[in-house]
Amino acid sequence: MIQLNGIVELFRRAFGSQARLAAGALGACLLLGASAGLASASASGGSSSGAFLAQFSKVTSLGSTVPSVGDVNPYGIAIVPQSMGLLHAGDLLISNFNGKSNNQGTGTTIDEMTAAGRLSLFANVNANTLPSACPGGVGLTTALAALPGGDVVVGSLPTTNGQSATAKLGCLIVLDSNGHAVKTIAGPQIAGPWDMTSVTHGSVTTLFVTMVLNGGAAKGVKTVANATVLRIRLSSAAGKPPTVLDEQVIADKIPWRDDKTALVIGPTGVALAPNGTLYVADTLVNAITAIPEATTRTTAVAGGGTTVSTGGALVQPLGLALAPNGDILATNAGNGNMVEVTPAGKQVLVKPADSKSGAGSLFGLVVAQGGKGVFFVDDGNNTLRLLH
């Protein structure tokens, strides 16, 4: 597996960033041709026995994520924890990164979809009516969280024309349960919020957000090692927007690259383990890293933390989620596969999630309630899908 991944990496280096998707497709072909049994065995030679994904064999398309205004490219996904306002417990919120023009960083809508695929519009965020500053405006990213009490937080990494040269630093936007923007969170440490996870204890919610445009897009003409993971603690009170208690950078010096095709390639998905370890998908180097004591640490670990797993079946991992058995689930941008990795770093199972569109199709994912499957967005055909 290491040799196969090396071939793919050589292909990338030879042909540059424009060959990103082609390299992913090449990797998928090599992987299938050389190791057809990986779906039932670990990439490092172990058994798939006990793997969470082993119980699922079918992918069902539940419905289109394209709202009436025409936004496309679904990125973020989150399960609504409780009913309030327009929100219904168990529904899924989905953020769209592209506007109707298909330009990246111009999407303004959040869908609400039932588990059966019935679509409604939760929010259409207007940059001109935001309650406070959001540098560059609105371009909703994978950073999406539904909080107890009805608040929804979404990241904005806006562009004017879908090109990385026009990308701005953006902000986090807080919406109430009726889809109205009630607050923005911006400042020197909010720089291209790309993905996010959250945990709530009592009235305090902690957000963990990957930031991929530190220094602005102008510095992204080559790889820059200054992306971060930011921890933000919010205090909630009934009927009021949440208050920011503090912000702490818990990882820094992570490499990212400004990319015309993908807009940004850098740290993406995050998943929090019960022991306080935060896992990060390092898309640029085909790795999953770990930040220890992420909920309490007061210093930043360099480079995104300790490498948990790299190469093998991980081909540009993007979205991350934690399985009920404690394993890490990752979606690959490079080949349309979903990969299960143990906390010890063993790649135990690969499931094709989009074998048709393949590279460039997968982004956010969440485990269905009761562990009965995995919901994921597919921006290859703008659908919500379920692995079950």
N, C-alpha and C positions, 0 to 999 in steps of 0.2 A: 504493500500500500504506500509506503514511503517513496518507493521508486516511481509509482504512478503519479503521486502528487508532485514529485520533482519534475517529471516531464511536463505536467501542466504549467508549473511555475516557469520553466524555461520558455515555454510557448508564450506566456504572458510577457516575460521580459524582452523576448525577441520582437514582439509585434506591438507592445505598448498597451495603454489603457483602452484603446478602441477595440482591442481584441478580447476584452473582459468576458463577454458572453460566449464568444467562440471558444475561448479557453475552457470555460465551464462546460460547454458541450463536449469538447475534446475529452475533458476529464471524465465526464459521464460515460462516454463510449469506451474509454480505456477501462474504467472501473467495471462496467458490465461485461466487457469482453474477457477480462482477466480474472474476475472474482464474482461469478454469478451467485455464489453462496453467501455473500456478505449480509444479505437480508436476514439470514438466520444464524450468523456468527459474528463475533467481535472482530473489528478491524485489526485488533492486536492478537487475535487467535483465541479469544475466550468464547464462552457459550452465551447465547442470547436468553438462556433460561432465567426467568424472573424479570425480563425486560417489560416495561409498561406497554410499549408499542406492540409487543408480540401478539396481544389479544385482538388487534384490529387488522382487518384485511381489505376493507372497502373504503373508497373515497366517493362521497356523494356531494354533488353541487346543489346547494340549497337555494340559490337565487342570485340575481344581479345586485351589485352594490351601487349601481349608477342611479343617483337621485334625479329628480325632475329637472334640476338645473344643469345636469350633464357632467358633473365632476367625475373623474376617473382615477385610476391608480390607488386602490385601497391599501393603506399602510398599517395603521394602528388598529388594535382590536382590544376590547375590554368587556367584561361581563358586569352588568348592572347589579349591585348588591341588594338594593331595596327599592320598592316602588315609591315614587314621589314625583309630582308634577307630570311631565311627559315620560318619565322613566318608569319602566316596568321590570321588576325583579326577574332576573334570568335572561333578559334580552341582551343583545350584543350591540355595543357601540363601535362604529367603524369610521375612522378618519380617512378622508380622501386628499392625497397630496397634489394631484393635478387638476386644473380647471378643465372646462369643456374643450378648450383649445389643445389639451394634452400637454401643456407646458408644465414642467415640474415646478413645485414651489408656488403654485397659484391656486391650489384647491382650498375651498373655504367651508366645506360641509362636513358634518358628522351624521352618519346614518344611524338609525336604530332598527335592528332586525331581530325578529323573533328567532327562536331556535329552529323553527320550521321554514325560515327564509322570507317572512313577510316584511317588506321594507317600508319604513317611514322616515321622514326627515326630522332629526332631533335639533340640529342647529345649522344655520348658514351665517357664518361670522363675517361681519362687515368691518373692514379695516377703518372705515371713516367714522364708525360709531363706537370704537373701543373706549372703555372708560379711562384708560391711561396709556402710556407709551408702549409701543411694540416696534422697535426699529426695523423698518422695511415693510411692515404690514402683515399680511396673513398668507401663509402657505402651510397647511396643517400636516404635521409629520406623524411618525409612528409613536411618538411620545403621547400616550393617552391613558388616563386612569379615571375610573369612576369611584368616587369616595363615598363612604357612608354619610348620610345626611343630605345627599342629593347633588353635591358639587361634582363637576367634571373638570379635569385639568387636561389641556392639550398643548402640545408644542407647536410653535410656528417658526419655520425656516423659509422665509419668503424670497421669491425672485420676481423680476418684472417680466421676463420673457422665457423662463424655463432654463436659462443658461447659468452655469455656475459663476460666471464673471459678474452677474448682477445679484448674486445671493447676499442677503443681509443677515445680521446676527439674530434678529427675531426676539421671541419672548415665550413665556408660558401664559396661556390664556385660561382663566377660570370662568366656567359657565355655571349658572344655577340649574335647577332641575327642569326648568322650562326652556333651556337652550339659550338664555340671554347671557352675554358676556358681562361679568360683574367686576372683574379685576384682571390686571396683567401683572406678571412678575418679570421684570427686566433688570438690567444692571450689568456691571463689569464681568460677573461670573456666568451670566446667561449668554451663551454664544453658540447659536445653532443647535437648539435642543432636538435630539434625533430620535431617542427612544427613552422609555421610562418604565419603572415599576414603583409600587407603593405598598406601604403597610400602615395600618391604623391601630393605635392603642388609645382607647378612651376618646378624648377630644383632639388628640394629636395625630396627624398623619405625616409620615415621612416619605418624601419622594426621592428616588434615585434616578438621575437624569444624565444620559451621555450627551456631551457637548462636542460638536465636530467642526466648528468654524472659529476657534479662538484665534484672534488676530485678524479676522475677516477673510473673505474669499480671495482678496487680492494676493494674499500670501500662499494661496493654494496652487501656484503654478508648478510646484514640486511637492514631494512628501514633506510634511511638517509634523514634528513630534511634539505637539502641544495641545492635543485634545484632552478632555478631562471627564471625570465622573463627579457630578455635584450632588451632595445630599442637602435637601431642603426640608425643614420641619415646619409644618403648618398647624395652627391652632384654629379649630372650628367652633362656631357658636351659632345657635339656631337663628335663622333669618339674616345672618350677616356673612359677607365674603370671608374666607379664611384669612388669618393674619400670619405673615411670615415671622417665625420665631428666630430662626438662624439659618445660615448657609455654610456648608463646609465642603471644600474640595477633598475627596477621599482617594482620588487617583489622578495622576497627571502624566505629562510627557508621553502620551499615547500617540502613535503615528496616525495621520489621516492624509487623504489626498483629494484635492479638488479634481473632479472628473466630469467631462462634458456629457458622458453617457449616463452615469449614475448620480450626477450632481456632487455627491460626497461619498467617499469610501473610507470608513473609519469605525470607531467603536459604536456598536449599535445596540442589540438586545441586552437586557439586564434581567436577572432573576435572583430573588432573595431566598436563601435557605433559612430554615428555622434557627440554625446556630449563629446567624448573623453574617454568614459569608455571602457576598454578592458576586454572582457570576456575570461575566461580560463577554459578549461576542465581539472579538477583534477581527472584523471583516477583512481588513487589509492584509493580515498575515495568516488567515485561515486557522484561527485559534479561539479557544475559550479560556479566559483567565479568571482568577479568583481574587477578590479583595477581602481579606479577613477583617472581622470586627467592624463591618461596614456601618452598622447602626450606631456605634459609639466612638469610633476612632477620631482623633483630632489632628491627624497628619495624613498627608497624601502618599500613597505608594506609587512608585515610578513605573511607567510602562503598562499600567492597567493591572498590576498585581502578578501573582504567580501563575505560570502557564499550567492549566489543567490538562488540556488535550490540544494537539495541533496536527494538521495535515490529515492523512488518511481519508476518511469519508467526509471530513469538514472541508467544503469548497465554498469559500466566502459565506460563512454563517452570518445570518442577520437576526431574525427574531429568536428570543429565548423564552422558555417557560420551564417551571419546575413540575415534574411528574409527581403523582402521589407517593411513589416509592422512593423519592428523593433524587432520582436521576434528572439530568438536564436534557431538555428537548430543544433542538436547534433546527431552524429552516435554512436551507442553503440557497443563496442567490445564484450560485454557479451551475446548479444542475437540477433544481426542482425536487430535491430529496429532503426528508426529515430524518435527523440523526439523533439517536439516544446515546448519552454519554454518562457514565457513572461519576460520582464526585471524585473518585480516584483517577479519572481520566480515561477509563476503558471505553472505547466506542463499541457498544454492544449490539446495536441494531440500526439498520437503515430502512426507511420506508419511502418508496416513491410517492410523492404527494401530487406532483404534476408531471407526469411522464410525457405529456403532449407538448406543452409550451416550454417546459424545462427551465433553462437558464433565465434568470431575471424575473421569475413569476412570483416567488414567495416572499413574504415579509412577516407580519405579525401573526402570532398564534396564542391560543389560550386553551387550557384543559377544560373540557365540558364538566358541568356540575356532576358530582358523583363519580368522576373519573370515567365517564362512559364514552369518551372519544376526545378528539382534539379538533377544535374549530380553528380554521386558518383562512386568511385572505389570499386571493390569487389575483395579482394584477396583470397576469397574462390575458385573462378574459373577464376581469372585473367581477368576480364572484366571491361569495362566502362559501366555503367548503367544509366538509366534516369528514375526518378520518375516523372510522368506527368499525 
